[in-house]
């Protein structure tokens, strides 16, 4: 299900956590990467780096950390949390099941793109402005090409171990992993709350009516 309508792409870009093991052509991965490096970044210094990972060995090592993070933190949070705004209880349960599926099969996604920054010894919140626009561009390109992915940062709960498993040098840190493959499910409208509940006009708490 490819698309060129940017608003349709954004409105139907569900997180695809169930991916087929089928190989993804390198030409499509290149298109995704080209979209990433077209993104804005601080001072246009382009301190981003992207690793395309297909080797199952480092992927499995990171998946073990990914599962540990689920078992210790993410899983209990899902099990006790109420559904988020705009999402029914049933849909939230399906989402939780998909998160569990990705946890077990993370390493089986045919391609990972690991988004990194050369940011020295002390990463900070401002640094995200130089990598996450690229990540979003890649997600949009992935959806436009009919491929599935999701932005995941869970491995950062064990960042040092994960970066070591990926073979990153000192001064370089991963900020996200995009597992990419052909989706098992279908794209469709995303579940979100109404604008009026999250957008304010001029002052905090003043409902936006535009």
C-alpha positions in Angstrom: 0.0 0.0 0.0 2.2 2.8 -1.3 1.2 6.4 -1.3 2.4 9.9 -2.3 -0.1 11.9 -0.4 1.8 13.2 2.6 -1.3 13.8 4.7 -2.6 10.3 4.0 0.8 8.9 4.9 0.8 10.8 8.2 -2.8 9.9 9.0 -2.3 6.2 8.4 1.2 5.6 9.6 0.4 3.1 12.3 3.3 1.6 14.2 3.9 -1.7 12.5 5.4 -4.1 15.0 4.6 -7.3 13.2 6.9 -7.6 10.2 7.4 -10.4 7.6 10.9 -11.9 7.4 11.0 -11.3 3.6 14.1 -9.4 2.4 13.7 -5.7 1.7 15.4 -4.5 -1.5 18.5 -2.3 -0.9 17.0 0.2 -3.4 14.1 0.9 -1.0 16.4 1.2 2.0 18.5 3.7 0.1 15.3 5.8 -0.6 14.6 5.7 3.1 18.1 6.8 4.0 18.0 9.6 1.4 14.8 10.9 3.0 16.6 10.8 6.4 19.5 12.9 5.3 17.2 15.5 3.7 16.0 16.4 7.2 16.9 19.6 9.0 19.6 19.4 11.7 21.4 21.8 14.0 23.6 24.2 12.1 23.5 21.7 9.2 26.6 20.1 10.8 25.1 16.7 9.9 26.6 14.9 12.9 24.1 12.1 12.3 25.2 8.6 11.3 23.0 5.7 10.2 23.9 2.1 10.5 22.0 -0.4 8.3 22.1 -3.7 10.2 21.1 -7.1 8.7 23.5 -9.3 10.6 21.5 -11.4 13.1 24.3 -11.6 15.7 24.3 -7.9 16.9 20.5 -7.8 16.4 20.0 -10.8 18.7 22.3 -9.3 21.3 20.3 -6.0 21.3 17.0 -8.0 21.4 18.0 -9.6 24.6 18.4 -6.2 26.2 15.2 -5.1 24.5 13.3 -8.0 26.1 14.9 -7.3 29.5 13.7 -3.8 29.3 10.2 -5.1 28.5 10.2 -7.6 31.3 11.5 -5.1 33.9 9.8 -1.8 32.8 7.7 -1.7 29.7 5.5 -4.8 30.2 4.4 -3.9 33.8 3.6 -0.4 32.6 1.4 -1.6 29.8 -0.3 -4.2 32.1 -1.4 -1.5 34.6 -2.0 1.5 32.5 -5.4 2.8 31.2 -5.8 3.1 27.5 -4.4 6.4 26.1 -6.7 9.1 24.7 -8.5 8.2 21.5 -7.8 4.4 22.0 -10.4 1.9 23.1 -9.7 -0.8 25.7 -9.8 -3.5 23.0 -7.5 -1.6 20.7 -5.1 -0.9 23.5 -5.0 -4.7 24.3 -4.1 -5.3 20.6 -1.4 -2.7 20.8 0.0 -4.4 23.9 0.0 -7.8 22.1 1.9 -6.2 19.2 4.5 -4.7 21.6 5.0 -8.2 23.0 5.3 -9.7 19.6 8.0 -7.1 18.6 9.8 -7.8 21.8 10.1 -11.5 20.9 10.8 -11.0 17.2 12.8 -7.7 17.2 15.9 -9.3 15.8 14.0 -11.0 13.0 13.1 -7.8 11.3 15.0 -8.1 8.0 16.6 -4.6 8.3 17.4 -2.2 11.1 18.3 1.4 10.6 20.1 2.6 13.8 20.0 6.4 14.0 23.1 7.8 15.8 24.8 11.1 16.6 28.4 12.0 17.1 27.8 13.8 20.3 30.7 13.2 22.6 30.6 12.0 26.1 27.6 13.9 27.4 24.4 13.6 25.2 21.7 16.1 26.1 18.1 16.8 25.2 18.9 19.5 22.6 20.8 16.9 20.6 17.5 15.2 19.6 16.8 18.2 17.3 19.6 16.9 15.1 18.4 13.3 14.7 14.7 12.9 15.3 13.6 14.9 12.3 15.7 12.5 10.2 14.0 9.6 12.0 10.6 11.0 11.2 11.5 11.5 7.6 12.6 7.9 7.4 9.4 6.7 9.0 7.3 8.7 6.5 9.4 7.3 3.6 9.0 3.8 4.9 5.2 4.2 5.0 5.2 5.8 1.5 6.9 2.8 0.1 4.4 0.3 1.7 6.9 -0.9 4.3 6.3 -1.1 8.0 8.3 0.2 10.9 8.1 1.9 14.3 10.3 4.3 16.2 11.7 2.5 19.2 14.1 3.8 21.8 13.6 1.0 24.4 17.1 -0.2 24.0 18.3 3.1 25.5 17.3 1.7 29.0 20.5 -0.2 28.5 22.2 2.3 26.3 25.8 1.5 27.0 25.3 -2.3 26.5 23.3 -1.8 23.4 25.7 0.6 21.8 28.6 -1.8 22.6 26.6 -4.7 21.0 26.2 -2.5 17.9 29.9 -1.8 17.8 29.6 2.0 18.2 32.8 3.9 19.0 33.3 6.3 21.9 31.5 9.6 21.4 28.8 8.1 19.2 25.4 7.1 20.6 22.3 5.5 19.2 19.1 7.5 19.5 16.6 5.2 17.8 16.3 1.9 16.0 13.9 1.5 13.1 13.1 -2.2 12.4 11.9 -2.3 8.8 10.1 -4.9 6.8 6.9 -5.7 5.0 4.0 -5.4 7.4 1.8 -8.3 8.4 -1.1 -5.9 9.1 -2.7 -3.1 7.3 -2.2 0.6 7.4 -5.1 2.6 8.6 -6.2 5.7 10.6 -4.2 6.3 13.7 -6.0 6.6 17.1 -5.4 10.0 18.6 -7.2 12.4 20.9 -9.1 15.4 19.7 -7.1 18.6 18.9 -9.3 20.6 21.4 -8.0 18.4 24.2 -4.3 18.9 23.6 -4.0 22.3 21.9 -4.2 25.6 23.8 -4.7 29.1 22.5 -2.4 31.9 23.7 -2.4 30.7 27.4 -2.0 27.3 28.9 -5.4 25.7 29.5 -7.3 28.0 27.1 -9.0 25.7 24.7 -8.0 26.1 21.0 -11.1 26.5 18.9 -9.5 27.1 15.5 
